[in-house]
Amino acid sequence: AQNMKNIKNIKNIILSVILFFLLIISLFFLNSKFINLCDELSLKGSELEFYLDNNEMDIAYNKSLELLDFLDSESTIPCVYLNHADYDLLINECLKVCIYIKNKDLSEAQTSVHLVVFSADHLKEMNKINIKNIF
């Protein structure tokens, strides 16, 4: 009877260790995908800023729609990994960018694009695995 109890305890320990390692691997995978998403958002936002700075509103509008579509198509990672308020902020700012560009409001469009780029960079820094973010 004691032998069966020891085997059951060993099985539980092995299962717990396996689940722990699966959790750690999943977190590293999600974190990597999220960092790539933030990098891509920052890159697309910087490209959009370039077109706004050169007053190329038609190209900027198309790029803003691409940015919104990109964020929408990649929504599974942030939905799992992020606070919804942060993700909603990104979506709202991308929508604002589209509307401001369509209405030819250059200063507001530039402000919103800069906020998208800043938010993406900030979220990336907040979710990096380092000592500062753990404590």
Buried (B, 14 or more C-beta within 10 A) or exposed (E): EEEEEEEEEEEEEEEEEEEEEEEEEEEEEBBEBBBEBBEBBBEBBBBBBBBBEEEEBEBBBBBBBEBBEBBEEBEEBBEEBBEEEBBEBBBEBBBBBBEBBBEEBBEBBBBBBBBBBEBBBEBBEEBEEEEEEEE
